[in-house]
Amino acid sequence: MVKEGTAAHGTGADTSVPPTVPGSGKPSKTPGKESAIRRIVRERWNAISLSTKLVTTLLVLLTIGVAGISFSIRQLVSNYLLEKVDAQIVQQANLVFQNINSLRDSDTNSSGMTSYFLQIRDTDANILTTPLKPTIAEGVVSEPILPASGTMGNVVFGEPFTTSAIVHLSGEIPSRSTLSTARAPWRVVAMRVMQNDNFVNIVFIGLPLGDSIDTISSLTRYCIMVGTAVVLLGGVLGMLVVQGTLAPLKRIEKTAAKIAAGDLKQRIPATPENTEIGSLSASLNAMLARIERSFHEQQETTDKMKRFVSDASHELRTPLAAIHGYAELYKMQRDMPGALERADESIAHIEASSSRMTVLVEDLLSLARLDEGRGIDITQQVNLTAIVKDAADDLHALDPERGITCGAVGFMPRQGDEPSRLMFELKDLPAITLHGDASRLRQVVTNIVGNIHRYTPADSPVEVSMGEVIASIGGDSLGRMPATEQSLRHFLDAVEVGQSVHVGMRYAVVRFSDHGPGVPAESRARIFERFYTADPSRARQKGGTGLGMAIVESVVKAHHGFICACQTDGGGLTIVVVLPIAPVEIPAMSAPGGKPAKGAKQQKSGKSLFAPKSAKSAKPSKPDSRTGEVSNVSRSAGRYAIGRIGMA
């Protein structure tokens, strides 16, 4: 009986230590050279296109992955087959040893059980006999290399080990496949032979590993072929995916080239914004839109500046030419008869031209101060109702035949397809008080009334109305809105929200509606531009310098308000002025019993916290050429004694 040995197996495998580089204490390369080399490598790497980098990286990763998987599979299969051979040797050792004669007398000793190698030694490891030596085709005999007779070397009983093969030829030259099979290594295990619990012999039993090696080789070739196909297919698919992914970048590049050539209307095709390219495209399109808008705004500003300089030069040159001409005329005629009368006439013309130039210069200085945020004090308590009432009285004094109707501003919410709108309600002007600059707000309504007097027929009716609304929009946002009808529509939408939830800011709305010739839709927003006039010709018969409505807009903006011009129902022009009053106050919580909570101020029903005690009409103001307000309006003997309106 063969019994396994129990001693531990020491393979005695050699361990190799990688050679160490002797330290000479000197760097192989100087830092300067290293930096130069690194710089050259970085420059060459940056010179490679992104698609090439991505495809190359993908191929390298696929190659490493396929190689790692193939190596792992090869190692697993190799270890598995080796364990199967070891198990077969150990399990069938007794059977092989007990049937030596049958195996030796077998005619086919090259397959199945006859593939075993068997060698018997005595207890001192001296070779007694080798009864089984597998013979491969063509008379080639293969046997494992074992320790020399009389020694066991590093072999441990019961522990299988791998050893090389010795090939014995019969004289004929074998084929390459036969020789390769014969040279395959062997898997051998040393066992003790026990009889009656006595150690009598040592046997070496082995099996060739040729079949296992062939299997592993076939598997390796298969893994190489499949891995190569995977890498090639992955490279092709990766190239297609990378090119498809980078195609939007190519479009961005072409779009940028067209924009650089001057076509600012170019935009990048939209893609889903949940992707990196889509997010980049959206950001670039927003940037391009802002750049185009800024470019157009700069162009418009440049054009306005050119027109402003031209108009200002003309407006200043006209009174200067008159002053110079009448001064020369006086010098020429002072020695002629009647010189005193002609001198008075020349001085009167010089004074009129000087006054006109003074008004123009004052208006320009006023605009400059407003642009710089100076020349205005919005902390005063202003009775807006009195200012609007005075303006209506002044217009009636200027045009006694004109029908002037005062009322309140009503708000009509959205009804079906009909948008929300402001409407005129025939009632007394409501009492409204707010914080602002009284003189500047008086200048606003005076300039608007002056334009109605100047540009509309004297018998056309006018409606003057004012009211208070609540809008869900802040004063800062309102002050930045352009003077367009679209902005008015946005404000009315905010009013509809504010009126329904009673949250937001309280605003005073003042409307001046005339029924004159009106202003074309494309020119309504331009009436607030500087030096803009309905008649742009130099030989216009009426109209000022075009600064009056520009001053109006600047003053309203300084009050964080909004102004715009829109068409009057039935024809004409309506000027809408919106000024902030105060934020809407949250009602105080009531204590039990219906009484106001402690510390809460009680407000009278129907009264504004900022409303004045009375809405008496203020007396007409004195003439002020600096602000352009209506000059002194007094009632004497049933008639109005009207001064001039210093309108620009």
SULPENOR-V400666 format. One record per pair of residues at least 6 apart in sequence whose C-alpha atoms are under 6 Angstrom apart, sorted by the first residue. I is the first residue (numbers start at 1). J is the second residue. Records with the same first field share a line. If there is no record, write none. Layout:
I = J ; J
This chain:
1 = 193 ; 194
2 = 94 ; 192 ; 193 ; 194
3 = 192
4 = 158 ; 191
5 = 157 ; 158
9 = 156
55 = 239
59 = 235
62 = 231
66 = 227
70 = 223
103 = 114
109 = 134
110 = 134 ; 135 ; 136
115 = 134
116 = 206 ; 207
117 = 132 ; 133 ; 205 ; 206
118 = 130 ; 132 ; 204 ; 205
119 = 129 ; 130 ; 203 ; 204
120 = 128 ; 129 ; 202 ; 203
121 = 127 ; 128 ; 201 ; 202
122 = 201 ; 202
123 = 201
124 = 150
125 = 150 ; 151
126 = 149 ; 150
127 = 149
135 = 141
139 = 170
140 = 168 ; 169
141 = 167 ; 168
142 = 166 ; 167 ; 182
143 = 165 ; 166
144 = 164 ; 165 ; 166 ; 186
145 = 164 ; 165
147 = 153
157 = 190 ; 191
158 = 189 ; 190 ; 191
159 = 189
160 = 188 ; 189
161 = 187 ; 188
162 = 186 ; 187
163 = 185 ; 186
164 = 185
165 = 183 ; 185
181 = 210
184 = 209 ; 210
185 = 209
186 = 207 ; 208 ; 209
187 = 206 ; 207
188 = 205 ; 206
189 = 204 ; 205
190 = 203 ; 204
191 = 202 ; 203
192 = 202
193 = 200 ; 201 ; 202
194 = 200
264 = 292
267 = 285
271 = 278
272 = 278
273 = 279
319 = 353
323 = 350
326 = 346
330 = 343
362 = 626
369 = 375
377 = 437
378 = 435 ; 436 ; 437
379 = 435 ; 436
380 = 435 ; 436 ; 437
381 = 434 ; 435
382 = 433 ; 434 ; 435 ; 438
383 = 433
384 = 432 ; 433
385 = 431 ; 432
386 = 617 ; 618
387 = 442
397 = 640
399 = 458
401 = 459
402 = 458 ; 459 ; 460 ; 461
403 = 461
404 = 461 ; 462 ; 463
405 = 463
406 = 463 ; 464 ; 465
407 = 425 ; 426 ; 427 ; 428 ; 429 ; 465
408 = 425 ; 427 ; 429 ; 465 ; 466 ; 467
409 = 423 ; 424 ; 465 ; 466 ; 467
410 = 422 ; 423
411 = 422
412 = 420 ; 421
413 = 420
414 = 420
431 = 615
432 = 611
433 = 610 ; 611
434 = 581
443 = 629
444 = 552
446 = 629
447 = 548
456 = 516
460 = 515
462 = 513 ; 514
463 = 512 ; 513
464 = 511 ; 512
465 = 510 ; 511
466 = 509 ; 510
467 = 508 ; 509
468 = 507 ; 508
469 = 506 ; 507
470 = 495 ; 498 ; 499 ; 505 ; 506
471 = 494 ; 495 ; 498 ; 504 ; 505
472 = 494 ; 498 ; 504
475 = 560
476 = 560
479 = 557 ; 560 ; 561 ; 562
483 = 525 ; 563 ; 564
484 = 525 ; 564
498 = 504
504 = 584
505 = 582 ; 583 ; 584
506 = 581 ; 582 ; 583
507 = 579 ; 580 ; 581
508 = 578 ; 579
509 = 577 ; 578
510 = 576 ; 577
511 = 575 ; 576
512 = 574 ; 575
513 = 573 ; 574
514 = 572 ; 573
515 = 571 ; 572
516 = 572
517 = 572
518 = 572 ; 573
524 = 565
528 = 549 ; 550
529 = 550
530 = 546 ; 547 ; 550
531 = 545 ; 546 ; 547
532 = 546
533 = 546
544 = 648
545 = 648
547 = 648
548 = 648
561 = 578 ; 579
562 = 577 ; 578
563 = 576 ; 577
564 = 575 ; 576
565 = 574 ; 575
566 = 573 ; 574
567 = 573 ; 574
568 = 574
588 = 600
589 = 597
590 = 596 ; 597
591 = 597
620 = 632 ; 633
621 = 632
622 = 631 ; 632
623 = 631 ; 632
625 = 646
628 = 646 ; 647
630 = 645
631 = 643 ; 644
633 = 641 ; 642
634 = 640 ; 641
